[in-house]
Amino acid sequence: MDFKPKLVAFDLDGTLAESKQPVTLEMGALLSTLMSKVKVAILSGASFAQFESQVLPSLPEDSHFESLFLFPMNAARCYTYKRGAWRIQYDETLNPIEKEKIMQAFKEAMGETGFLPESPRPPEWGERIEDRGSQITFSALGQKAPVEEKKKWDPSREKRRPLYEALKKRLPNFSIGLNAATSIDVTHKGINKAYGIRQLVQLADTTIAEMLYIGDALEEGGNDAIVKETGIKTEEVIGPQDTARLILEILEKHDTRTTVA
C-alpha cells in the first residue's frame, strides 16, 4: 500500500474482531500503537455498550484515547475521550413515534414476506429485535447467536433481502442497512457510515483525502460499501489477521516497527 493516511477508519465485526467477539490483545496493541501515530475511528452497527465490552478492554491503559473516535449504531452517535471519560459528540436518537413506526414496519414486513416466523431457537441466543436508541437492530438468529452459526446462515445476504426490500417500501424516510452477518439496522435517513466519515472532517480536523477506510464488506451490497460515496480511499480485508497486516504496513510508513504477537 502506497498511501500514508493521517486517519484510519475501521469496521468492527469481521475486520477488527470476529462477530461480537472481543478484539484480541494483539489487535488491541496494534491499534494502540497506531493511535500514537495517527487518528483512528471505528464505525459499527454495534451499540456503545458493545464497544465497551468488545473493544476498549483490549486497548492498553496508556493508549492515546484522545486519538480514537467511536461511531456506534452506524454513526448515529459519536464518542470521543475527553477529561478522562467517553463523551457524546452528537446523537441522532430516534424518538418514540419513530421507534413505534419502525417496529410496526418490521411486523408488517415479516407478515408480507413470511420471513422468520417464530421458529424454535436456543433461548440463550437472545432477542431478535433490539432498541439501541439511535438505531433499531434486527438480528435474525438472535443477538447472541454463535459466530459459526451466523457466518453460515446468510453469507450472500439473500435470505434477508426480501425483508430488507419490504422495509424499504414502508420506511422511505429512514436508512436501512443489511449489516454484519445476520442483521438489518434502521436509523434516521442519511445516518450511516458515510455520514460518520463526513463528520470526521470536523471532529478530527482532517480531510477525506487524508483518510483510509478498512472493512470486510466493501463489495456492492456490503455494509461497508456506503463509505465509497464519500470518496474515501478503501482497503478490503478478509478478517482480523488481514487487518493486522494492513496496520503493520501503515505503521511502517510512519517509521514504527512492531510485530504481531
N, C-alpha and C positions, 0 to 999 in steps of 0.2 A: 504494500500500500504506500503510495507516494504522498498522500495528503497528511498534513500535520495540523490536526484540529486544535482549537482553543477550548471547545466544549464537546464532550462526548455524551450523547443521549442513548439510553438503553431501554429496550423492552425488558420485562422481568421473567415471566414464565416461559421456559423453552430457550431463554437467552442467557440470563444470569443464573438461573436455577431451573430444576425440573418443576413441573406444575405444582404450585402451592407447597413446594418443599423448601426448606431453609437454604439460603445461599451458603455454600461451603466456606469454611475458614480460609481456604486457599484463595477462593474467589474474593472473599472479603479483604484479604491482604492486598490482592492486586488492585481492587477498587480503591482502597485507602491510598496506595502509592500513586494511583492515577489522580486522585483528588488533591494530592500535594503538588501536582504539575498543571492540571487543567480543571475546569469546572465540569461537573458530572450531573446528569439528570437521569432519573428513572421514571418511565411512564408505563402505567399498567391499569388494567381494569380492576385490580385489587383495591380493597379498602385500605385506609391508612393503618387500621389495626393489623392488617395482614403485613404491611410494610414493617410494622413494629416487631412482629414475630418472625418474619421471613428474611428480612434484610438487615436491620440495624444491629441485632445481636452478633452478626458475623463480622462487623467492622471493628477494628481495634479502637480502644478508648481514646487514643491520641490522634485519631483521624481528623482531617481538616473538614469537619462537618459544615463549616460555613461555605464550602465549595460545592455542596450537594443540594440538589433540587429534587423534591419528591412530588410526583404527579399521580396520585391515586385516582381511581374511578375515571380512567380515560381522560385525565386532565380536567375533570370537573372541579378539582381543588389543586392547589399547590402549597407545599410546606417547605419552609426554609428554617435553618437553625440560627437563632439569634438570642443573645443573652442567656445562653445555657438551656434553651428549650426549642422544640419544634413549633413554629407558629404559622398560621394560615395566611397566605398572601392574597388569595381570592377564593371565593366559594360560590359555585353555581348550583346551590341546593335546590332540589325540586320541592315545590310547595304541595300541601296536602291534596289540592284539587288535581294537580298534575299526576301525583302518585296514584290517585284513585283511577284516573283515566287510563294510565299505563296498565294497572292491574286488570281493569276491565278488558282492555285490548288483548292482553295475554289470554284471558279466559275465553274470549270470543274467537281468537285466532287458533287456539288449541282445539276448540269445538269445530271450527271450519275445516281444519286440516286433519283432524283425528290424530294429532301429534301427541305422543306420550300420554295416553290415559293413565289413570292411577294404577300403574303396574307395580308388582312387588319388587322391592329393592331393600338391601340391608339398611335398617334404620340409622346405623352409625354413619351412613354416607351423607346424612344431613338433608335439609330442606332444599327444594328446587328453586324457589324464588326468594331473593334477599333484597331488602331495602337498605341501601348503603348511603342514604341521604341525598347525595347528588346523582345517584345512579340506581336503577333497578336492574338487578342481575338475575338472569335465569340460568341455572346450572342443570343441564339435562339429567345427569346421573346423581345429582345432589352435590352440595358444596364441598363435601369432604370425601368424595369418591377417590379410590386409589389411583395413583398416576397411571399404572399399567392399564386399568380399565378405561380411563379417559383417553389415553393415546390411541387405543384400538377402536374406540366407539365411532368416531366420525372424523377421520383424518382429512377427508376431502370436503367436509362441511356440507355435504349433500343431504344428510339426514335433517339438519337444522334449517336448510334453505326454505322449504315450504312455510315453516313458521315465521322465519325472517321476512319473507315476502308478504305474508298475511299481516304482520305487524306494521310493515312499511305503509300499507294501504290505510290502516287505522290510525297511525301516528305520524302524519306527514310533517308535523311541526317539531319532531324530535329526531335526534340522531340515534340510529340503531346499528350496532356492530356485532358481527359474527366473530367473537373473540375467544382466545385461549383454545382449549381442546373441545369443550362441550358447552360453552356459554353463549348467551345473547345478552348484550348490555344496552340499556336505554338511558340516554341523557338528554339535556336540553339540545335543541337544534344547533349544530355547529360546534358542539363541545366534543372534542375527540383529540387524538394525539397530535394532529396537525395544529389544533388550537393551542395545545401546550407548547409546541415548538415555537409558534409565533409569540407566545407570552414570554418565552425565554429571551427574546431580543431585548425587552425592557428589564426583566428581572435579573438577567445575568450580564447586562451591558455588553452585548455581543451582536454579531450579525449571523444570519442563517448561513452565509457563505463560509463562516468560520466553524460551523458545527458539523458533526458526524452523527448519524443515527445507526445503531446496530440492533438488528432484530432477526427473529427466526421466521417471520411470515410476511415478507415484503413482496411476495408474488401477488398478482392481481387477485383480489378477493381475500387476501390475508389481512389479519388485523393490524399489521404494521404498515400496509401499503398506503394508507391515507396520508402518511407524513410526506410522501413524494410530491404532493401538490404544493408544498412549501418551497420546493427547490433544494432542500437539504441533501447533502451527499449521504449515501447509504451503503451499508455493508450487510449482506445477509449471512447468517450463521446457521448451523445445524444442531446447535446445542451449546451448553456451557463450556465444554472444552474448546470448541471452536472460538467462542467469545474470548476465552483466556488467551488464546494465540493472538487474536487481534489486539487485545490490551497490551500484550508484550511488544507488539510491533509499534504501537503508539508510544509506549514508554521509551523504546529505543530511539525514537525520533526526538524525544525530549531529553536524550542523554542520560536515561535512567537504566540501570542494569538490574534485572530481577529475574527470578525463575519461578516456575510453578512448583510448589512443594509436592 
